Amino acid sequence: MAQYLATSQITTNIPGAYPFINVISNPVGVTASGIIVIFGEADGGQSYQNESLANNFFTPNQLNAVKQKYLSGQIVDAFQALSAPSSDPAITGSANRIYIAKTNQGSKASAVLAASNSVPAAYGTLSDSNWGLPGNNYQYQVTSIAAEDAPAISGGTIPTLGSALNNASFSVRLNGGAVSVIALSATSTNHDTIPHLVAELNALFAAAPLALTASAGAAPSSIEISVSSDAYANGRGWGKALELVDSTPGDLAALGLAAGLTVSSQEPGVQLEVSNSATNISQSIDVTSIVQLQVGYAGTTATMSISATALTTTVTGGSGANLNILLSQFKTCADLAAYIASQTGYSAVCAPSAQQLSPSALDEVSAIGIAASGAGLTPGRVKNAASAFSIAANNSALSFATGVDGNQGLPATMANPAYLSGGARGNTLASDIVNVLAQLASIQCNMVVPLFSQDASKDITAGLTASGSTYTIAAINAATKNHVIEYSTPQLKHNRIALCSILDTYGNAAEQAQSLGHYRVSLTMQGVTQVSASTGLNQLFQPWYAAVIAAGMQAGGFYQAIVNKAANIISYTDPANFNSGDPGDVSAALNAGLLFMAQDTGRAGYWVSDQTTYGYDTNFVYNSIQAVYDSDLIALDLAQSFFLAFVGKSDADVDSSVGLAYLAQKMAQYKSQKLIAASADAPLGYKNQRVQLAAPTMTVNVEIKLATAIYFIPINLNISAVQNAAS
């Protein structure tokens, strides 16, 4: 059976050091100093559901990073307060680390880009890179910067029209397809003039059918054959090719034409324009379609397909065979092209720009023609347009996710700009508060500050939260109190203090403080005016802002109390029925367990005390944020230090005198850090030290003199009468 440590405060079989502070016998413990958690709402950023809180922390000098992520709202303004909470020369710092948990689950603004094809489909989705309502301000448009210049063959002057062309024939391969024979009629009047010849050819092309167009050429008495315009050229992952074959020797020459393969002189290109007037963002990104891989097969018919994983061909005629190639076999398109070219009957070449391009970047195409009438011809022309667009779009202010039809070509162009939609701030539900607090169990921190001061119903009316929010301030404060109590135990060693708030009348604030009634919870009630990090204007913040200021000042003060220290604020606002300038009101508020400020000449606001909501007696630790905070620091540091130094060591190597010497060393450290102080009965800041080793347990006892603040200065002034004598 495992060994156990069993005391009145803990029973455990886990080897470790477990601290017990006895201010009047209440155990506490925590690790590092100056670590604050804030949780609340923001206009941007991921919510706690989608982010690991353990990794989401910042230092006070990272306000710009917080603004970039969370945009605006309570979290941003709270962080600004933590950046410089104090205007008192005695406290010049702030927190060492600030964890942030966003409670409202926002949604991203987005829009679907249409694919360029005959059946409407989604090329992909443009989305705000951030969450929330501000994303709806993004405007976007896809415009054309280059139209496809499809293959066109311009012939020379035709030697003789009319009967010389009777029954003349030639063959055409369009886009690597099967051979189509084009035969002129035996009626000379059908081709005795260029207009007649053009009309006859167009009728033959239509009957084939072939998407070709004949027209008068630039040279005298000549014709031009071109691939017809394509309304969906943007959506093609392949480039066009036109091959003329002199199937009846001499007939092409009779028409002023020459055999050979002609390809598009220009592929489509688009520009993605993204702008946001609210954030002064304006971007224009150009994307052109580039043919990166060219493949041909000398045979009767041949098609090629490229999926996300494989390149396959189906061929007839010729001397080669079908191919089935895993793209992952090849590091670059150059390697892929070299392999295809080595196969019997195939030709392949890689564009210079694709020498180091991964084959996975090629557009996905289905059964495109690659057949050619001669070796070395490569009518199968594959682009990497989709990959290029995705990379470019994801390097804009927005993010892009490929849709079902976004694996080849470019998106359709847009006649007019449009806006993203669907961005929303999102709600904070009552359950979100519970879930956020549960996440805090995974981190070590000293103070927890909820950025809420009133019920959701009131915040909805004020426009501070979404209409579906359901939290109540009483429940938030109670849940936060329960959390800090639950984790401030010798076994869990995650001691923390809650700095809560309430926006209500003084009477209700006092009632709330008394209902919380615990030394690990403080409650503020005053609104604070300060410049907003979100708007740059003076703003009256709810009392949570004061709680944030208090937390930041205590973290920066370390061993010092915030009592009589000036906060970095413009002004504060008392709740109804309370006057911070009235000694009677001040005394009553302190008795009620409230944390608040007063003002005097030269100080817009200073902390009257560092009162917790503890109200059972005058305990000098439990009624002081600083005393609770510092006793936590000492307790867990001492426990962690003894754990590292002695747990697992043999009692043949360690005895009680070694433990006692180590304890003296730690006490000297705390005294130098001003966490403990000399006393008349303990000049070194501690006394009654004793270490007892009774294997497997080392018991440490020590009484420390915690360094606390001076709160009261009674002055005894003796006054006597003036006495004079003259003679």
C-alpha distance (Angstrom), angle and dihedral (degrees) to the residues before:
residue distance angle dihedral
M1 . . .
A2 3.80 . .
Q3 3.78 121.0 .
Y4 3.78 118.2 -105.1
L5 3.76 140.3 -154.1
A6 3.79 108.4 -147.4
T7 3.79 124.3 -178.4
S8 3.78 135.2 145.9
Q9 3.81 88.6 -90.5
I10 3.78 105.2 38.3
T11 3.78 143.1 19.7
T12 3.79 115.5 -169.4
N13 3.78 142.3 147.6
I14 3.83 93.5 -160.3
P15 3.82 110.7 106.9
G16 3.79 110.7 -124.0
A17 3.80 146.3 102.7
Y18 3.80 115.2 -79.7
P19 3.83 119.1 -167.0
F20 3.79 124.9 -141.9
I21 3.80 118.0 -169.3
N22 3.76 114.0 -163.4
V23 3.77 109.5 -160.4
I24 3.76 82.9 143.8
S25 3.79 93.1 -23.6
N26 3.81 105.4 -64.0
P27 3.83 118.2 138.7
V28 3.80 121.4 -137.3
G29 3.83 139.1 163.6
V30 3.81 144.8 174.0
T31 3.81 138.7 159.0
A32 3.80 125.2 -140.8
S33 3.80 128.9 22.3
G34 3.79 134.9 -117.2
I35 3.81 97.5 23.0
I36 3.81 115.6 143.2
V37 3.79 131.8 -177.9
I38 3.79 120.0 -155.9
F39 3.78 121.7 -173.4
G40 3.78 128.0 -175.6
E41 3.77 144.1 92.1
A42 3.80 134.6 -41.0
D43 3.79 137.0 173.6
G44 3.82 93.5 -120.9
G45 3.77 141.4 18.9
Q46 3.77 133.4 69.5
S47 3.76 120.4 -61.2
Y48 3.78 123.5 -121.1
Q49 3.82 89.7 -96.9
N50 3.81 91.0 66.6
E51 3.78 101.9 36.2
S52 3.77 137.1 63.8
L53 3.78 106.2 -121.0
A54 3.80 90.5 -157.2
N55 3.81 89.2 66.3
N56 3.79 98.5 37.6
F57 3.79 103.5 86.9
F58 3.78 135.5 123.4
T59 3.78 139.3 -170.1
P60 3.81 119.5 -120.5
N61 3.81 92.7 -103.3
Q62 3.82 92.3 60.8
L63 3.80 98.1 81.8
N64 3.81 91.6 127.0
A65 3.80 90.9 54.9
V66 3.80 90.6 49.6
K67 3.82 91.4 48.8
Q68 3.79 91.1 49.2
K69 3.78 91.2 52.4
Y70 3.80 102.8 36.2
L71 3.83 98.1 26.9
S72 3.81 98.5 -159.1
G73 3.77 143.5 -27.7
Q74 3.78 135.9 82.8
I75 3.80 96.4 -34.8
V76 3.80 92.9 53.9
D77 3.79 94.0 46.1
A78 3.80 91.6 46.0
F79 3.78 90.8 51.3
Q80 3.79 90.6 51.1
A81 3.80 88.2 53.9
L82 3.81 89.6 52.4
S83 3.80 90.8 49.6
A84 3.81 90.0 69.3
P85 3.81 111.3 0.5
S86 3.80 98.7 159.4
S87 3.78 135.2 60.9
D88 3.79 91.3 -179.5
P89 3.83 118.4 107.2
A90 3.80 89.8 -139.5
I91 3.82 91.5 63.9
T92 3.79 114.5 41.2
G93 3.80 101.2 155.4
S94 3.76 139.2 61.5
A95 3.78 138.9 -161.7
N96 3.78 121.1 -23.7
R97 3.79 93.0 -144.5
I98 3.81 132.8 10.4
Y99 3.79 121.7 -158.9
I100 3.80 117.0 -159.0
A101 3.80 128.1 -156.2
K102 3.79 118.0 -177.7
T103 3.80 111.5 -152.0
N104 3.82 102.6 -169.3
Q105 3.79 115.7 82.6
G106 3.80 103.1 -138.7
S107 3.77 125.8 -170.3
K108 3.79 129.2 -133.2
A109 3.78 122.8 -113.3
S110 3.79 111.3 -124.3
A111 3.79 146.1 163.1
V112 3.79 134.5 -159.3
L113 3.80 118.6 -122.0
A114 3.79 111.8 -144.0
A115 3.77 120.4 -123.8
S116 3.77 118.1 -122.1
N117 3.78 100.2 -115.4
S118 3.77 139.9 103.6
V119 3.79 94.3 -100.7
P120 3.82 111.9 59.0
A121 3.78 110.8 -116.3
A122 3.77 140.5 148.9
Y123 3.77 116.2 -84.3
G124 3.80 89.3 -177.3
T125 3.78 146.2 -56.3
L126 3.77 126.4 -92.9
S127 3.80 111.6 -153.2
D128 3.74 138.0 -179.5
S129 3.79 108.2 -101.7
N130 3.78 87.2 -135.6
W131 3.78 133.7 49.6
G132 3.76 130.1 -109.3
L133 3.76 146.8 42.0
P134 3.85 97.4 -47.9
G135 3.81 89.2 71.1
N136 3.80 89.4 72.6
N137 3.81 87.5 71.3
Y138 3.81 91.9 69.7
Q139 3.80 114.8 108.6
Y140 3.79 120.8 -163.3
Q141 3.80 139.7 179.0
V142 3.79 136.5 176.9
T143 3.81 112.3 -146.8
S144 3.77 133.8 175.1
I145 3.78 119.4 -104.4
A146 3.80 95.9 169.2
A147 3.78 131.2 21.4
E148 3.77 122.3 -149.1
D149 3.81 112.8 -91.9
A150 3.78 97.9 -154.8
P151 3.84 123.3 -152.9
A152 3.81 113.9 -71.7
I153 3.79 128.1 177.8
S154 3.81 116.2 -156.3
G155 3.76 113.5 -160.5
G156 3.75 130.7 -151.6
T157 3.79 127.1 -115.3
I158 3.80 111.7 -53.3
P159 3.83 107.5 -123.3
T160 3.81 96.0 -144.1
L161 3.78 133.3 4.9
G162 3.78 127.5 -160.2
S163 3.79 122.4 31.9
A164 3.81 92.6 8.0
L165 3.77 86.8 71.8
N166 3.80 97.2 46.9
N167 3.84 110.0 133.4
A168 3.81 91.1 -3.4
S169 3.82 110.8 157.7
F170 3.78 140.9 -176.5
S171 3.80 136.0 168.6
V172 3.77 132.1 -115.1
R173 3.81 132.3 -157.6
L174 3.81 110.8 -166.7
N175 3.79 115.7 -162.2
G176 3.79 93.0 -16.3
G177 3.78 93.2 -56.0
A178 3.79 131.3 137.6
V179 3.80 119.9 -57.0
S180 3.81 115.1 -89.7
V181 3.79 117.4 -163.1
I182 3.80 116.2 -140.7
A183 3.82 111.7 -160.8
L184 3.79 123.9 -178.6
S185 3.78 118.9 -139.2
A186 3.77 127.0 -104.8
T187 3.80 89.8 -116.1
S188 3.79 107.0 102.7
T189 3.81 93.7 -160.3
N190 3.79 88.5 65.4
H191 3.79 89.5 67.8
D192 3.79 106.9 19.0
T193 3.81 92.2 110.7
I194 3.78 133.4 32.6
P195 3.84 92.4 -111.0
H196 3.82 90.3 50.7
L197 3.80 92.1 47.2
V198 3.79 91.4 47.9
A199 3.81 91.1 50.9
E200 3.80 92.4 48.3
L201 3.81 93.1 49.5
N202 3.82 92.4 48.3
A203 3.80 90.1 51.9
L204 3.79 90.5 50.8
F205 3.82 92.0 47.5
A206 3.79 90.6 50.8
A207 3.79 92.4 48.9
A208 3.84 93.0 50.0
P209 3.06 85.0 44.9
L210 3.80 105.0 -122.8
A211 3.80 128.4 154.2
L212 3.79 90.6 -127.3
T213 3.76 131.5 124.7
A214 3.79 127.9 -157.1
S215 3.80 120.5 -154.4
A216 3.79 140.3 160.5
G217 3.78 110.8 -72.1
A218 3.77 129.2 -129.5
A219 3.79 93.8 -110.5
P220 3.79 119.1 74.8
S221 3.79 112.9 -83.4
S222 3.80 93.2 1.1
I223 3.77 139.1 126.2
E224 3.81 135.7 -141.0
I225 3.78 125.3 -148.8
S226 3.79 115.7 -159.1
V227 3.76 138.2 170.1
S228 3.79 108.9 -101.9
S229 3.79 119.3 -105.6
D230 3.82 114.5 -87.7
A231 3.78 120.1 -144.0
Y232 3.80 89.4 -162.5
A233 3.78 99.3 45.2
N234 3.82 91.4 123.0
G235 3.77 90.7 63.6
R236 3.79 96.7 53.9
G237 3.78 117.4 106.9
W238 3.78 88.7 -164.0
G239 3.78 135.0 59.0
K240 3.78 124.8 -124.4
A241 3.81 126.5 -107.2
L242 3.80 133.7 -173.5
E243 3.82 122.0 -161.0
L244 3.81 123.0 -170.7
V245 3.82 115.3 -157.7
D246 3.80 122.7 -162.0
S247 3.78 91.8 -139.0
T248 3.80 90.3 161.3
P249 3.78 103.5 43.0
G250 3.78 112.9 -120.6
D251 3.81 97.3 12.6
L252 3.82 94.3 99.1
A253 3.77 89.7 51.8
A254 3.81 89.1 49.6
L255 3.79 87.2 58.7
G256 3.79 92.3 47.6
L257 3.82 90.9 -109.2
A258 3.81 134.2 122.2
A259 3.78 131.5 -145.9
G260 3.78 117.7 -109.5
L261 3.80 147.2 91.0
T262 3.80 122.3 -72.5
V263 3.80 124.3 -172.4
S264 3.78 135.6 -169.2
S265 3.78 112.3 -71.1
Q266 3.82 91.0 -150.2
E267 3.79 134.8 21.6
P268 3.82 123.7 -149.6
G269 3.79 121.5 -83.3
V270 3.79 132.1 -169.5
Q271 3.77 138.8 -166.2
L272 3.80 122.1 -139.4
E273 3.79 110.9 -152.1
V274 3.81 118.9 -165.6
S275 3.79 125.1 179.3
N276 3.78 139.8 165.2
S277 3.79 116.5 -173.2
A278 3.80 91.5 -167.3
T279 3.81 91.8 62.7
N280 3.83 98.5 26.8
I281 3.80 91.8 -117.3
S282 3.79 117.5 153.4
Q283 3.80 121.6 164.5
S284 3.79 135.0 168.4
I285 3.79 118.5 -169.5
D286 3.81 123.2 -174.4
V287 3.81 122.1 -150.5
T288 3.79 123.5 -176.3
S289 3.78 128.6 -170.1
I290 3.79 111.4 -116.9
V291 3.79 124.2 -171.0
Q292 3.80 102.8 -131.4
L293 3.81 104.1 169.3
Q294 3.83 126.7 38.6
V295 3.80 120.7 -170.3
G296 3.82 133.2 178.5
Y297 3.77 137.3 177.4
A298 3.80 124.4 -160.8
G299 3.78 102.1 -136.6
T300 3.78 147.2 88.5
T301 3.81 97.7 -78.1
A302 3.77 132.9 -5.5
T303 3.78 135.0 170.9
M304 3.79 132.6 -176.3
S305 3.80 131.2 -156.8
I306 3.79 128.1 -169.2
S307 3.79 121.0 -164.1
A308 3.77 129.6 176.2
T309 3.79 89.5 -83.1
A310 3.80 111.2 20.6
L311 3.79 147.5 36.5
T312 3.81 114.9 -145.5
T313 3.81 134.4 177.2
T314 3.79 134.9 -163.3
V315 3.83 115.0 -159.4
T316 3.80 140.0 175.9
G317 3.77 127.6 -168.7
G318 3.74 123.2 9.8
S319 3.78 124.7 73.4
G320 3.80 101.7 -75.3
A321 3.78 137.8 86.9
N322 3.79 138.5 -133.4
L323 3.80 116.8 -76.3
N324 3.79 130.5 -142.4
I325 3.79 110.2 -177.0
L326 3.80 127.8 176.2
L327 3.79 107.1 -137.4
S328 3.79 90.5 -147.0
Q329 3.81 88.4 68.7
F330 3.79 89.7 73.5
K331 3.77 129.5 59.0
T332 3.81 96.4 -160.2
C333 3.78 140.3 21.7
A334 3.79 87.6 -115.3
D335 3.82 89.3 61.0
L336 3.79 90.7 47.4
A337 3.80 93.4 49.3
A338 3.81 91.5 48.5
Y339 3.79 90.6 52.9
I340 3.81 94.2 48.8
A341 3.80 91.5 47.3
S342 3.80 89.3 54.3
Q343 3.81 91.3 59.9
T344 3.80 118.3 96.5
G345 3.81 113.0 -93.3
Y346 3.81 95.1 7.4
S347 3.77 133.4 112.4
A348 3.80 124.0 -169.0
V349 3.76 137.6 168.8
C350 3.79 133.8 -178.3
A351 3.81 122.4 -140.3
P352 3.82 116.1 -115.4
S353 3.80 90.1 -115.0
A354 3.82 90.6 56.0
Q355 3.77 99.1 52.6
Q356 3.81 90.7 108.3
L357 3.81 97.0 25.2
S358 3.78 116.8 121.7
P359 3.83 114.1 -118.7
S360 3.81 87.3 -128.0
A361 3.82 87.4 69.6
L362 3.82 92.3 64.8
D363 3.78 117.9 106.4
E364 3.77 115.2 -100.5
V365 3.81 109.3 -113.6
S366 3.77 132.8 179.2
A367 3.81 124.7 -140.0
I368 3.81 97.4 -31.0
G369 3.78 115.7 174.0
I370 3.81 119.4 -100.5
A371 3.81 99.7 163.5
A372 3.81 118.1 128.7
S373 3.78 135.3 177.5
G374 3.76 95.0 -131.0
A375 3.78 141.3 32.1
G376 3.76 116.8 -91.4
L377 3.81 95.8 29.9
T378 3.82 114.7 121.9
P379 3.81 112.8 -168.6
G380 3.82 93.3 158.7
R381 3.80 102.4 90.6
V382 3.82 118.0 178.4
K383 3.82 123.8 -168.3
N384 3.78 133.3 -158.9
A385 3.81 93.4 -142.7
A386 3.81 97.0 128.6
S387 3.78 93.6 50.9
A388 3.80 91.4 45.9
F389 3.80 91.8 51.0
S390 3.80 93.2 47.4
I391 3.80 91.9 51.2
A392 3.80 92.2 46.6
A393 3.81 94.5 46.1
N394 3.80 91.7 49.5
N395 3.78 89.4 53.2
S396 3.77 91.1 58.4
A397 3.80 125.6 83.3
L398 3.80 86.5 -85.8
S399 3.78 134.2 59.3
F400 3.79 125.1 -123.4
A401 3.79 131.4 -150.0
T402 3.79 120.3 -168.5
G403 3.79 116.2 -116.6
V404 3.80 132.0 -149.7
D405 3.80 91.7 -80.5
G406 3.76 97.3 33.7
N407 3.79 98.9 92.0
Q408 3.80 94.8 91.1
G409 3.79 138.7 34.0
L410 3.78 127.4 -5.9
P411 3.82 131.2 -59.0
A412 3.77 122.6 -93.9
T413 3.78 116.5 -88.8
M414 3.80 121.3 -111.3
A415 3.78 127.5 -131.0
N416 3.80 92.9 -151.4
P417 3.80 136.3 20.3
A418 3.79 118.8 -101.6
Y419 3.80 137.9 -166.4
L420 3.76 132.5 -118.2
S421 3.78 113.4 -112.5
G422 3.77 140.5 -170.1
G423 3.79 98.0 59.0
A424 3.80 111.2 140.9
R425 3.79 136.4 172.5
G426 3.80 92.5 -130.6
N427 3.77 133.2 -144.7
T428 3.77 133.0 -79.7
L429 3.78 108.3 -141.6
A430 3.77 125.1 -162.6
S431 3.80 87.7 -111.8
D432 3.80 90.3 56.7
I433 3.80 90.1 64.2
V434 3.79 90.9 53.0
N435 3.81 91.7 47.2
V436 3.80 93.9 48.0
L437 3.79 91.6 51.6
A438 3.80 89.3 50.1
Q439 3.82 89.0 56.1
L440 3.80 90.4 56.3
A441 3.79 88.8 69.6
S442 3.80 88.8 78.6
I443 3.79 96.4 60.8
Q444 3.77 138.0 60.0
C445 3.78 113.4 -124.0
N446 3.79 140.9 151.3
M447 3.80 104.7 -146.9
V448 3.79 135.7 25.8
V449 3.81 120.6 -158.7
P450 3.84 121.5 -172.1
L451 3.81 110.4 -152.3
F452 3.81 93.0 -142.2
S453 3.80 129.3 97.0
Q454 3.80 105.8 167.8
D455 3.79 142.6 24.1
A456 3.78 121.2 -68.2
S457 3.82 90.6 -115.9
K458 3.80 89.8 64.1
D459 3.80 93.9 42.1
I460 3.81 89.0 51.6
T461 3.79 90.1 55.0
A462 3.82 89.7 48.2
G463 3.81 91.2 49.9
L464 3.80 92.4 -117.4
T465 3.79 98.6 120.0
A466 3.79 137.7 23.0
S467 3.78 121.1 -86.0
G468 3.80 93.6 -108.4
S469 3.81 96.7 58.1
T470 3.81 114.8 121.4
Y471 3.82 108.7 -179.5
T472 3.80 124.5 127.5
I473 3.79 123.7 -153.4
A474 3.79 93.4 -132.1
A475 3.80 90.7 55.6
I476 3.82 92.6 45.3
N477 3.78 92.5 51.9
A478 3.80 93.3 44.3
A479 3.81 92.7 47.9
T480 3.79 91.6 48.5
K481 3.80 90.6 49.5
N482 3.81 91.0 49.9
H483 3.78 90.0 49.1
V484 3.80 96.4 53.0
I485 3.80 91.8 45.9
E486 3.81 92.3 48.1
Y487 3.79 94.4 52.7
S488 3.81 98.1 38.5
T489 3.78 96.3 82.6
P490 3.81 132.3 116.9
Q491 3.78 91.2 -112.8
L492 3.82 98.8 48.5
K493 3.82 94.7 35.0
H494 3.82 93.3 -162.0
N495 3.80 97.2 123.8
R496 3.78 115.3 178.1
I497 3.78 142.8 161.3
A498 3.81 126.4 -132.7
L499 3.78 120.5 -139.4
C500 3.79 104.6 -165.5
S501 3.79 132.7 172.6
I502 3.79 144.3 -160.0
L503 3.80 133.3 -157.8
D504 3.78 104.7 -150.7
T505 3.77 142.2 93.1
Y506 3.79 118.7 -49.3
G507 3.79 90.9 -108.7
N508 3.78 93.1 54.8
A509 3.81 91.3 43.9
A510 3.80 90.6 53.0
E511 3.79 90.4 48.3
Q512 3.81 90.3 50.2
A513 3.82 91.5 50.4
Q514 3.79 91.6 51.0
S515 3.80 92.0 48.4
L516 3.81 90.0 52.7
G517 3.80 91.8 44.8
H518 3.79 102.4 163.0
Y519 3.78 134.9 123.5
R520 3.81 90.9 -128.8
V521 3.81 92.7 59.9
S522 3.80 130.3 69.2
L523 3.80 125.1 -176.9
T524 3.81 128.8 -152.8
M525 3.80 123.8 -163.4
Q526 3.82 107.4 177.2
G527 3.78 126.2 98.2
V528 3.81 115.5 -130.2
T529 3.79 129.0 -145.1
Q530 3.79 114.9 -148.0
V531 3.80 138.3 139.7
S532 3.80 109.7 -77.5
A533 3.78 116.3 -122.9
S534 3.79 87.4 -148.5
T535 3.82 101.2 51.8
G536 3.80 105.4 15.4
L537 3.82 88.9 -128.4
N538 3.78 131.6 112.1
Q539 3.78 109.5 -90.1
L540 3.78 135.1 -177.6
F541 3.79 105.9 -128.8
Q542 3.76 127.1 -161.6
P543 3.82 118.8 -103.7
W544 3.81 91.8 -88.7
Y545 3.81 85.1 79.6
A546 3.81 89.6 61.8
A547 3.80 89.9 49.2
V548 3.80 89.8 53.0
I549 3.81 90.7 49.9
A550 3.81 90.9 50.8
A551 3.81 92.0 49.5
G552 3.79 92.6 48.5
M553 3.80 92.8 47.7
Q554 3.80 93.2 49.1
A555 3.80 90.9 47.9
G556 3.79 89.7 50.2
G557 3.79 93.1 42.2
F558 3.81 93.3 55.0
Y559 3.83 100.9 175.7
Q560 3.81 93.7 11.7
A561 3.79 124.0 88.1
I562 3.80 121.3 -128.7
V563 3.81 89.2 -128.8
N564 3.82 110.5 129.3
K565 3.83 90.8 0.6
A566 3.80 120.3 133.3
A567 3.79 118.0 -116.7
N568 3.80 121.6 -141.1
I569 3.80 98.0 -112.0
I570 3.79 138.1 119.9
S571 3.80 93.5 -134.7
Y572 3.76 143.4 -39.8
T573 3.81 134.1 -129.5
D574 3.78 123.1 -137.9
P575 3.80 119.5 -136.8
A576 3.79 119.6 -110.0
N577 3.82 114.2 -72.2
F578 3.80 93.9 19.8
N579 3.79 129.2 100.0
S580 3.78 115.5 -173.0
G581 3.80 88.5 -161.2
D582 3.79 93.2 59.5
P583 3.84 112.9 89.2
G584 3.78 90.8 -151.5
D585 3.81 92.9 54.2
V586 3.81 90.8 44.6
S587 3.79 92.6 52.4
A588 3.80 92.6 47.4
A589 3.81 92.1 48.4
L590 3.80 91.6 51.7
N591 3.79 90.5 50.2
A592 3.81 88.2 50.1
G593 3.82 90.1 56.5
L594 3.81 98.8 -112.0
L595 3.81 127.8 151.8
F596 3.80 112.4 -141.3
M597 3.78 147.4 145.1
A598 3.78 136.8 -118.6
Q599 3.78 130.0 -166.8
D600 3.76 137.5 -134.0
T601 3.78 138.5 168.4
G602 3.77 108.4 -47.0
R603 3.81 96.2 6.5
A604 3.80 120.4 86.8
G605 3.76 89.9 -165.0
Y606 3.79 136.5 -6.7
W607 3.78 129.5 178.2
V608 3.78 111.1 -101.6
S609 3.80 90.4 -158.2
D610 3.80 138.0 -22.3
Q611 3.78 92.4 -115.4
T612 3.78 123.4 172.4
T613 3.80 122.4 -156.7
Y614 3.81 90.0 -101.8
G615 3.79 107.3 125.2
Y616 3.77 108.7 163.4
D617 3.79 99.8 96.7
T618 3.81 143.0 -25.2
N619 3.80 95.4 -80.0
F620 3.80 104.3 164.3
V621 3.81 93.3 -143.5
Y622 3.78 102.2 40.9
N623 3.80 93.7 49.4
S624 3.82 93.7 54.6
I625 3.80 128.9 70.9
Q626 3.81 89.4 -156.2
A627 3.79 94.2 51.2
V628 3.80 93.9 48.4
Y629 3.80 90.8 44.8
D630 3.80 95.2 49.6
S631 3.78 95.0 42.4
D632 3.80 86.8 54.2
L633 3.79 90.8 51.6
I634 3.78 93.0 50.8
A635 3.79 94.5 44.0
L636 3.73 99.0 53.6
D637 3.76 96.3 36.4
L638 3.79 88.7 54.0
A639 3.81 91.2 47.8
Q640 3.80 93.3 47.4
S641 3.79 91.7 46.3
F642 3.81 93.6 51.3
F643 3.79 89.8 44.9
L644 3.79 92.8 55.1
A645 3.78 93.7 41.2
F646 3.80 102.0 45.6
V647 3.82 117.6 8.1
G648 3.78 107.9 106.8
K649 3.82 94.1 16.6
S650 3.77 120.3 125.7
D651 3.77 118.0 -109.2
A652 3.78 84.8 -134.0
D653 3.79 87.1 69.2
V654 3.80 100.0 34.3
D655 3.76 129.1 47.7
S656 3.79 133.8 173.6
S657 3.80 93.0 -90.1
V658 3.80 90.4 59.7
G659 3.79 89.6 50.9
L660 3.80 90.8 48.3
A661 3.81 92.0 51.1
Y662 3.78 90.0 49.2
L663 3.81 90.2 50.5
A664 3.82 90.2 53.2
Q665 3.80 89.3 51.2
K666 3.82 91.6 53.0
M667 3.80 92.0 47.0
A668 3.81 90.1 52.8
Q669 3.78 88.4 52.5
Y670 3.80 92.9 51.7
K671 3.77 91.1 48.2
S672 3.79 91.3 51.9
Q673 3.79 88.7 50.4
K674 3.82 89.1 51.3
L675 3.78 92.2 -120.3
I676 3.77 90.1 122.5
A677 3.80 128.1 28.6
A678 3.77 139.8 -156.7
S679 3.77 117.3 -90.6
A680 3.78 132.3 -171.0
D681 3.78 88.8 -109.6
A682 3.82 94.5 39.1
P683 3.82 114.0 32.0
L684 3.80 91.5 179.5
G685 3.79 92.7 51.5
Y686 3.78 94.9 -104.4
K687 3.79 140.9 57.4
N688 3.78 144.3 172.5
Q689 3.76 90.2 52.9
R690 3.78 116.4 174.1
V691 3.79 134.3 164.4
Q692 3.77 118.3 -167.4
L693 3.78 123.4 -173.3
A694 3.79 117.2 -158.3
A695 3.79 104.3 157.6
P696 2.92 126.7 -84.9
T697 3.82 89.9 18.2
M698 3.78 130.6 63.4
T699 3.80 109.3 -165.2
V700 3.80 117.5 -158.7
N701 3.80 122.1 -164.3
V702 3.78 124.2 -179.8
E703 3.79 137.5 150.7
I704 3.80 113.1 -143.0
K705 3.77 129.9 -163.4
L706 3.79 101.0 -133.0
A707 3.79 112.9 -147.0
T708 3.80 106.9 -123.2
A709 3.79 136.5 167.3
I710 3.76 129.6 -83.6
Y711 3.79 105.8 -113.5
F712 3.78 105.1 168.4
I713 3.80 134.8 36.1
P714 3.80 113.4 -173.7
I715 3.81 108.9 -165.4
N716 3.78 118.4 -157.1
L717 3.78 106.7 -154.8
N718 3.80 115.0 -174.1
I719 3.79 113.2 -154.8
S720 3.79 122.6 -166.1
A721 3.78 133.5 179.7
V722 3.74 122.6 -95.4
Q723 3.77 112.5 -108.2
N724 3.78 125.1 -160.7
A725 3.75 135.1 170.9
A726 3.78 130.7 -174.7
S727 3.75 132.6 -177.4
